[in-house]
Amino acid sequence: MEIRNILDTLSEGEKILHKDLIDECIKREDEMNMISKITKESLKSFEIFVNQLGQLFDALKVLNAELELYQEETVPDENYYKYLN
C-alpha cells in the first residue's frame, strides 16, 4: 500500500497537524520507488551483459578451434625438415 492511499483516509485537520511527517513519508516513498526502478534496470543491464559475455566466450571457442585447424594445416610437423635433406 502506498503512503498516498493512506493519506486519502486522513481528514484535513490530520493532514495539517502531521504535515512534516507526511512530507517526509512521501519523500522517502518516492526515493524507494526510484531505487526500486534503478535496481530493476541494473538487473536487466546485468542480464544483457552476462548474455553478451556468454556470446563472446562462444565466439572465442570457435576462434580457438579455427586457429588450431589453421596451425595443423600451415605449421609443418617435426619430421618435415628431416626428409628435405
N, C-alpha and C positions, 0 to 999 in steps of 0.2 A: 504494500500500500504506500502510495506516495504521500509526502507531507501536505501537498496541496489538497488532496482529498480530505485529509483530517481537518485542514483549515476551513474547509467549506462547512464543517459542522459547528464551528465556533460562532458565537454571537459577536456583533460589532464591538461590544464592550470588552470581551475577552481578547479580541484581536488588538485593540488599542492597549489594553493592560499588558499584554505579552509581546508587544511589537518587536522588541530587540531579540527576544528568544525566537520568535517566528522568522525574523530576517536571517538569523544565524542558521536555523534549521534549513531554510530554503537555500542558503548559500552552500551549506555542506551537502545537501542533496544534489544540487547542480554539479558540485565538484565530484561527487561519487559517480554520477551519471557520465561525466566527461572521462573519468578514469576508466570506467567500465567500457566505454566506447573505444578509448585508446588501447586498452588491453585486448579487446576483440580484434581490432585492426592489426595489432602487433602479432597476435597469434596467427592471423591469416597470412601476414607477410612472412612469418617464420615458416609456415607450412609451404608456401611458394618457394622459399629459399631451399628448404630441405628437398623438395621435388626437383628443383633445378640442380642441386648438388648431386642428387642421385643420377640425373641425366648426364652430368659431367663425368662422373665415375664410370658410367656405362660407356661413354664415348672414349674415355681413356683406356678401358679394357679392349675395345675394338681397335684403337690405335696401336696398342701394345701387340696385339695379335698380328696386325698388318706389318708392324716393324719386324717381328720375329720371322714372318714369311719372307719379307724383303731381305733380311740378313741371310736366311737359308739359301736364297737364290743368288745373292751377289757376293757373299764372302766365301772364298774357297776354303775347303776343309784342310786340315793339316797335311794330308797326303798329296795335295795338288802340286806343290812345288817339287816334291820328291821325284815325280815322274817326268819333269821337264828337262832334267839333265841327261 
